[in-house]
C-alpha cells in the first residue's frame, strides 16, 4: 500500500513538473499539439468508460482522430471559438441542471457515455487551454493557475 501511494506521488510530481515546464516554455503552437495528444488520451479513456478495452472499433478510432486534430485546427481558426464556447456552456448548464434538480435520475439514463458527450466535454477543454495560452499576455500563467486549481482539487478529493 505504501509503495503504491509513493509511486503515485512520484509520478504525479514528475508529470506536474513536465506539464508546468511545457506550459511556461513551449510556444503556443507546440503546446496546442501537445494538448491534442492529451485530448486523444482523454478520448481513449472516454472510450473505455463505455467498454472495457479502449478504442477497439472503427468508430472509436475515428472519434480519437477527430480529437487529435480538433485542438490544433480550432486553435488556427478562431472564428469557431464562440460557437464552441456557447455549445460547451449549454452542455455544462445541462449537466448542472441534472446534478442539482434531478439527482435521483438513474445515472445510466443520463450519463451513459457516448461520442457526442465526449466531444462536448473533451474538445472545448483542449481548445480553451490552447487559446488561453496564446490569447493575451500572461496566458501561460493563467493556464498554469487553472490547471493547478484542478490538480489541487483532485489531490484533495483523492486524499
ZAFI-482240 format. One record per residue (C-alpha): residue number from 1; residue in three letters; z, y, x. Coordinates in Angstrom, 1 decimal. Layout:
+-----+------+--------+--------+--------+
: seq : type :      w :      v :      u :
+-----+------+--------+--------+--------+
: NUM :  ALA :      Z :      Y :      X :
...
+-----+------+--------+--------+--------+
***
This chain:
+-----+------+--------+--------+--------+
: seq : type :      w :      v :      u :
+-----+------+--------+--------+--------+
:   1 :  UNK :    0.0 :    0.0 :    0.0 :
:   2 :  UNK :    1.0 :    2.4 :    2.7 :
:   3 :  UNK :   -2.2 :    1.8 :    4.7 :
:   4 :  UNK :   -4.4 :    2.3 :    1.6 :
:   5 :  UNK :   -2.8 :    5.7 :    1.0 :
:   6 :  UNK :   -3.1 :    6.6 :    4.7 :
:   7 :  UNK :   -6.8 :    5.6 :    4.7 :
:   8 :  UNK :   -7.4 :    7.8 :    1.6 :
:   9 :  UNK :   -5.6 :   10.8 :    3.2 :
:  10 :  UNK :   -7.6 :   10.5 :    6.4 :
:  11 :  UNK :  -10.9 :   10.0 :    4.5 :
:  12 :  UNK :  -10.2 :   13.0 :    2.3 :
:  13 :  UNK :   -9.3 :   15.2 :    5.3 :
:  14 :  UNK :  -12.5 :   14.3 :    7.1 :
:  15 :  UNK :  -14.7 :   14.8 :    4.1 :
:  16 :  UNK :  -13.0 :   18.1 :    3.2 :
:  17 :  UNK :  -13.4 :   19.4 :    6.7 :
:  18 :  UNK :  -17.1 :   18.4 :    6.9 :
:  19 :  UNK :  -17.7 :   19.9 :    3.5 :
:  20 :  UNK :  -15.9 :   23.2 :    4.3 :
:  21 :  UNK :  -17.9 :   23.5 :    7.6 :
:  22 :  UNK :  -21.2 :   22.8 :    5.7 :
:  23 :  UNK :  -20.4 :   25.4 :    3.1 :
:  24 :  UNK :  -19.4 :   28.1 :    5.6 :
:  25 :  UNK :  -22.1 :   27.5 :    8.3 :
:  26 :  UNK :  -25.1 :   25.9 :    6.7 :
:  27 :  UNK :  -27.9 :   28.1 :    5.4 :
:  28 :  UNK :  -28.2 :   28.1 :    1.7 :
:  29 :  UNK :  -31.4 :   26.1 :    1.6 :
:  30 :  UNK :  -29.9 :   23.3 :    3.7 :
:  31 :  UNK :  -26.7 :   23.4 :    1.6 :
:  32 :  UNK :  -28.9 :   23.0 :   -1.5 :
:  33 :  UNK :  -30.5 :   19.9 :    0.0 :
:  34 :  UNK :  -27.0 :   18.6 :    0.8 :
:  35 :  UNK :  -25.9 :   19.3 :   -2.8 :
:  36 :  UNK :  -28.9 :   17.4 :   -4.0 :
:  37 :  UNK :  -27.6 :   14.4 :   -2.1 :
:  38 :  UNK :  -24.2 :   14.8 :   -3.6 :
:  39 :  UNK :  -25.8 :   15.2 :   -7.0 :
:  40 :  UNK :  -27.6 :   11.9 :   -6.5 :
:  41 :  UNK :  -24.3 :   10.2 :   -5.5 :
:  42 :  UNK :  -22.7 :   11.7 :   -8.7 :
:  43 :  UNK :  -25.6 :   10.3 :  -10.7 :
:  44 :  UNK :  -25.1 :    6.9 :   -9.1 :
:  45 :  UNK :  -21.5 :    6.9 :  -10.3 :
:  46 :  UNK :  -22.6 :    8.1 :  -13.7 :
:  47 :  UNK :  -25.0 :    5.1 :  -14.0 :
:  48 :  UNK :  -22.1 :    2.9 :  -13.0 :
:  49 :  UNK :  -19.9 :    4.3 :  -15.8 :
:  50 :  UNK :  -22.2 :    2.7 :  -18.3 :
:  51 :  UNK :  -22.8 :   -0.5 :  -16.4 :
:  52 :  UNK :  -21.2 :   -2.4 :  -13.5 :
:  53 :  UNK :  -24.0 :   -2.4 :  -10.9 :
:  54 :  UNK :  -25.1 :    1.2 :  -10.4 :
:  55 :  UNK :  -28.8 :    2.0 :  -10.6 :
:  56 :  UNK :  -30.3 :   -1.3 :  -11.5 :
:  57 :  UNK :  -33.1 :   -0.3 :  -13.8 :
:  58 :  UNK :  -36.2 :    1.8 :  -13.5 :
:  59 :  UNK :  -34.7 :    4.5 :  -15.8 :
:  60 :  UNK :  -31.6 :    4.7 :  -13.6 :
:  61 :  UNK :  -33.8 :    5.3 :  -10.6 :
:  62 :  UNK :  -35.9 :    7.9 :  -12.4 :
:  63 :  UNK :  -32.6 :    9.6 :  -13.5 :
:  64 :  UNK :  -31.5 :    9.7 :   -9.9 :
:  65 :  UNK :  -34.9 :   11.0 :   -8.7 :
:  66 :  UNK :  -34.6 :   13.9 :  -11.2 :
:  67 :  UNK :  -31.1 :   14.6 :  -10.0 :
:  68 :  UNK :  -32.3 :   14.6 :   -6.4 :
:  69 :  UNK :  -35.0 :   17.2 :   -7.0 :
:  70 :  UNK :  -33.1 :   19.4 :   -9.5 :
:  71 :  UNK :  -30.8 :   21.4 :   -7.3 :
:  72 :  UNK :  -33.4 :   22.4 :   -4.7 :
:  73 :  UNK :  -36.1 :   23.1 :   -7.3 :
:  74 :  UNK :  -33.9 :   25.1 :   -9.7 :
:  75 :  UNK :  -32.5 :   26.9 :   -6.7 :
:  76 :  UNK :  -36.0 :   28.1 :   -5.8 :
:  77 :  UNK :  -37.0 :   29.0 :   -9.3 :
:  78 :  UNK :  -34.1 :   31.2 :  -10.6 :
:  79 :  UNK :  -35.9 :   32.0 :  -13.9 :
:  80 :  UNK :  -34.5 :   28.9 :  -15.4 :
:  81 :  UNK :  -30.9 :   29.6 :  -14.4 :
:  82 :  UNK :  -29.9 :   31.5 :  -17.6 :
:  83 :  UNK :  -31.2 :   28.5 :  -19.6 :
:  84 :  UNK :  -29.3 :   26.0 :  -17.5 :
:  85 :  UNK :  -26.1 :   28.1 :  -17.8 :
:  86 :  UNK :  -26.4 :   28.5 :  -21.5 :
:  87 :  UNK :  -27.0 :   24.8 :  -22.2 :
:  88 :  UNK :  -24.1 :   23.9 :  -19.8 :
:  89 :  UNK :  -21.8 :   26.3 :  -21.6 :
:  90 :  UNK :  -22.7 :   24.9 :  -25.0 :
:  91 :  UNK :  -22.2 :   21.4 :  -23.7 :
:  92 :  UNK :  -18.7 :   22.2 :  -22.4 :
:  93 :  UNK :  -17.8 :   24.0 :  -25.6 :
:  94 :  UNK :  -18.7 :   20.9 :  -27.5 :
:  95 :  UNK :  -16.6 :   18.8 :  -25.2 :
:  96 :  UNK :  -13.7 :   21.2 :  -25.5 :
:  97 :  UNK :  -14.0 :   21.0 :  -29.3 :
:  98 :  UNK :  -13.7 :   17.2 :  -29.3 :
:  99 :  UNK :  -10.7 :   17.3 :  -27.0 :
: 100 :  UNK :   -8.9 :   20.0 :  -28.9 :
: 101 :  UNK :   -9.8 :   19.3 :  -32.6 :
: 102 :  UNK :  -10.8 :   15.6 :  -32.7 :
: 103 :  UNK :   -8.6 :   13.8 :  -30.2 :
: 104 :  UNK :   -8.4 :   10.8 :  -32.4 :
: 105 :  UNK :  -12.1 :   10.1 :  -32.3 :
: 106 :  UNK :  -12.8 :    6.8 :  -30.6 :
: 107 :  UNK :  -13.9 :    7.5 :  -27.0 :
: 108 :  UNK :  -16.8 :    5.1 :  -27.3 :
: 109 :  UNK :  -18.4 :    7.0 :  -30.1 :
: 110 :  UNK :  -18.4 :   10.5 :  -28.5 :
: 111 :  UNK :  -18.0 :    9.9 :  -24.8 :
: 112 :  UNK :  -20.5 :    7.0 :  -24.3 :
: 113 :  UNK :  -22.3 :    7.5 :  -21.1 :
: 114 :  UNK :  -26.0 :    8.2 :  -21.3 :
: 115 :  UNK :  -28.5 :   10.1 :  -19.3 :
: 116 :  UNK :  -28.7 :   13.4 :  -21.1 :
: 117 :  UNK :  -24.9 :   13.8 :  -20.9 :
: 118 :  UNK :  -25.1 :   13.1 :  -17.2 :
: 119 :  UNK :  -27.8 :   15.8 :  -16.9 :
: 120 :  UNK :  -25.7 :   18.3 :  -18.8 :
: 121 :  UNK :  -22.7 :   17.5 :  -16.6 :
: 122 :  UNK :  -24.1 :   17.0 :  -13.1 :
: 123 :  UNK :  -27.2 :   19.2 :  -12.8 :
: 124 :  UNK :  -25.5 :   22.6 :  -13.7 :
: 125 :  UNK :  -22.7 :   21.9 :  -11.2 :
: 126 :  UNK :  -25.1 :   21.4 :   -8.3 :
: 127 :  UNK :  -27.3 :   24.3 :   -9.3 :
: 128 :  UNK :  -24.4 :   26.6 :   -9.8 :
: 129 :  UNK :  -23.0 :   25.8 :   -6.4 :
: 130 :  UNK :  -26.4 :   26.3 :   -4.8 :
: 131 :  UNK :  -26.9 :   29.7 :   -6.4 :
: 132 :  UNK :  -23.3 :   30.9 :   -5.9 :
: 133 :  UNK :  -23.6 :   30.1 :   -2.2 :
: 134 :  UNK :  -26.7 :   32.3 :   -1.8 :
: 135 :  UNK :  -26.5 :   35.0 :   -4.5 :
: 136 :  UNK :  -24.1 :   37.5 :   -3.1 :
: 137 :  UNK :  -22.0 :   38.5 :   -0.1 :
: 138 :  UNK :  -19.1 :   36.2 :    0.2 :
: 139 :  UNK :  -20.7 :   33.5 :   -1.9 :
: 140 :  UNK :  -19.9 :   30.9 :    0.7 :
: 141 :  UNK :  -16.2 :   31.7 :    0.3 :
: 142 :  UNK :  -16.4 :   31.7 :   -3.5 :
: 143 :  UNK :  -17.9 :   28.2 :   -3.4 :
: 144 :  UNK :  -15.2 :   27.0 :   -0.9 :
: 145 :  UNK :  -12.5 :   28.6 :   -3.2 :
: 146 :  UNK :  -13.9 :   26.9 :   -6.3 :
: 147 :  UNK :  -14.0 :   23.5 :   -4.6 :
: 148 :  UNK :  -10.6 :   24.0 :   -3.1 :
: 149 :  UNK :   -9.2 :   24.5 :   -6.6 :
: 150 :  UNK :  -10.9 :   21.3 :   -7.8 :
: 151 :  UNK :   -9.6 :   19.4 :   -4.8 :
: 152 :  UNK :   -6.1 :   20.7 :   -5.3 :
: 153 :  UNK :   -6.2 :   19.7 :   -9.0 :
: 154 :  UNK :   -7.5 :   16.2 :   -8.1 :
: 155 :  UNK :   -4.9 :   15.7 :   -5.5 :
: 156 :  UNK :   -2.1 :   16.8 :   -7.8 :
: 157 :  UNK :   -3.3 :   14.5 :  -10.6 :
: 158 :  UNK :   -3.5 :   11.6 :   -8.2 :
: 159 :  UNK :    0.0 :   12.1 :   -7.0 :
+-----+------+--------+--------+--------+
***
